[in-house]
Amino acid sequence: MWTSGPSRVAIIGGGITGLAACYYTAKRYPHANVTLFERSNRLGGLIDSRFVQLDNGGTTVCEMGPRTLRANAPHTNLSLEIRELGLECELVFTPNSDPMASKRYIYYPDHLVPIPVANLSKSIVNIPAPDRLTLHRTWALLKLLGTEPVFQGLLSGICRGLFAHRPEEHEEDDSIGGLLTRRFGKSAADNLGSAVIHGLFAGDLYKLSARALMPGLWALDGRLPFRFDADMPIEPWRASENSWLQTIRKGPAGELERRLFLDASLFSFANGVAQLTERLAETIHCMKNVDVVKDVAVTSISRTGNGIHTQHRRENSPTDPVRAQPAANGYPFSHIISTTSLPITMGLLERGQFRAHPNFSTMNHVPVMTVALYYATANLNHPHRGFGYLLPQTLSHDQNPENALGVIFDSDKIVNQDNTPGTRICVMLGGHHWSSLSRLPTEEEGICRAKALLKRHLGIMEEPVRVITRLEREAIPQYQVGHFDVLRKAHELLKEYDGRMRVAGNCYHGIGVHDCLFGARRVVEDLHEEGRTGLEYYS
Ligand SMILES: Cc1cc2nc3c(=O)[nH]c(=O)nc-3n(C[C@H](O)[C@H](O)[C@H](O)COP(=O)(O)OP(=O)(O)OC[C@H]3O[C@@H](n4cnc5c(N)ncnc54)[C@H](O)[C@@H]3O)c2cc1C
């Protein structure tokens, strides 16, 4: 059994998970040398904020990846880093009290319907939701539920759902669609559930795992019809996460978090979410024990008696502005933390023995095209102010020829990122609608589709003064039914590396930025302990 602690650590991937893992490792183990490999010439991965200079002299920020972070997300643990990285004064917030934070819509032909998600659902399904359910709001809610076709069958579905049992064959897992149908009725699952899932995971609710992605609702599902003889069951992996988070939050991090995010619903930074990855990159660049190697892909990983080796390939090889040169092939590391996707990581392992494993190919990613449009006229989404709207899976091809997932009213959502009046809107296309296409639409086609959709839905005839697009072919990992089995299997295989090979990133602990930071922090915290993989909580 190999026993040395972290002395030379390789991090694969320079997205938020890799950057954070690098930062935490260099800080936690100051005597270790840390090398971060990123295959492209840009750090940040999916986080990509474009600072745009407009012809009228104004500026704006267009987000091509995540655009806001939730202040109250279950895995939020970023407050100390915000201070350490000097980002406190760069924070921009949407307060809870801002009606823009709570107004969301669903497009159901042929208009936008407000979603009446109340605060109680927040604790169950962890979906961002409005705050108060006053008498006036309750009346408005009931009226809406009774008159809008999109909510047809919801109330009777809920009543029936309260008395339904979880079938035995779904004791291990079920699709989100299956669970929602059982508890809220088929029409609510198809019309409402699928729209919310488009907004969160760009996926098909009948394929995604309820146990992995909606743990609160999954636990409740196992308790219905109500039994009063026991506490709500909590999954062991979740209990372990909670107690770890509580330990962090007891200290100064918790105090700072409460102060920073008091009354905040969403937050970002003045120049966009990428300020976080940029500041992390600047910080690790100045750390003496860190080497950042860009334009170099890790192509395989192998073990020997004295450590674990990576093989590399130089990608486009333009000049590398970062001070370090790639370590020679064969350089031995004491530990590797891979933050790339699960299929890529498994493909790197020796002799490709895990490459063809059918379990890992089920974790596919869906593509997403982000089309960010900036219009010179303000409030073009009037009267539908708020967060934005989502499109359900039930729309026919004629009703959603663009294959849109949702539309975000960026200029309403986070203020203080533009210094000129105007409307910023972002259209998200693709997701599972495009997962079986042999040719994905081009960026020009995406722009045409976005403009056509905004014209039809919101009556926007004006030409945007600036449009930016990004097509991400492997945008969002799909945690399909049986996700826990896949991770359990991955854990078993990684254990063969005696703790030298560990994983973190958006394939494991959740797909949000907070989840990625949580995973990075946790894998580093345990690095000196033998035999770990980053996935033991699923074993
Ligand atoms: C359109 C979109 C909108 C989103 N919106 C939100 C949001 O509003 N809020 C939120 O919390 N989350 C959001 N997310 C999710 C979140 O952005 C991602 O889950 C998160 O950024 C993933 O970070 P990561 O570091 O794990 O992976 P990535 O960012 O994918 O980074 C992985 C890195 O590894 C590199 N790499 C891959 N293979 C190799 C190799 N062999 N060798 C070296 N390097 C390699 C890649 O080039 C990449 O830079 C969104 C995602 C998308 C796509």
The ligand as an ORCA input file, in Angstrom:
! r2SCAN-3c Opt
* xyz 0 1
  C     -25.189     27.750    -20.581
  C     -24.924     27.405    -19.142
  C     -25.518     28.146    -18.128
  C     -25.265     27.834    -16.794
  N     -25.842     28.597    -15.821
  C     -25.539     28.375    -14.522
  C     -26.026     29.249    -13.510
  O     -26.747     30.219    -13.795
  N     -25.682     29.006    -12.214
  C     -24.853     27.952    -11.881
  O     -24.541     27.776    -10.701
  N     -24.361     27.110    -12.833
  C     -24.681     27.299    -14.134
  N     -24.176     26.460    -15.109
  C     -23.348     25.292    -14.714
  C     -21.887     25.679    -14.391
  O     -21.472     26.739    -15.192
  C     -20.941     24.512    -14.656
  O     -21.434     23.313    -14.119
  C     -19.557     24.777    -14.052
  O     -19.043     26.000    -14.522
  C     -18.636     23.613    -14.433
  O     -17.332     23.873    -14.011
  P     -16.195     22.741    -14.088
  O     -14.913     23.373    -13.738
  O     -16.607     21.560    -13.299
  O     -16.202     22.258    -15.609
  P     -15.779     23.070    -16.909
  O     -16.097     24.504    -16.770
  O     -16.353     22.326    -18.052
  O     -14.191     22.948    -16.919
  C     -13.529     21.761    -17.288
  C     -12.209     22.174    -17.930
  O     -11.438     21.003    -18.186
  C     -10.742     21.183    -19.414
  N     -10.364     19.847    -19.913
  C     -11.185     18.873    -20.384
  N     -10.468     17.780    -20.716
  C      -9.169     18.057    -20.426
  C      -7.946     17.321    -20.540
  N      -7.923     16.063    -21.019
  N      -6.776     17.915    -20.154
  C      -6.787     19.193    -19.663
  N      -7.918     19.937    -19.542
  C      -9.089     19.369    -19.915
  C     -11.762     21.890    -20.290
  O     -11.135     22.569    -21.367
  C     -12.405     22.860    -19.284
  O     -11.746     24.115    -19.247
  C     -24.412     26.746    -16.458
  C     -23.825     25.996    -17.488
  C     -24.069     26.317    -18.810
  C     -23.410     25.518    -19.900
*
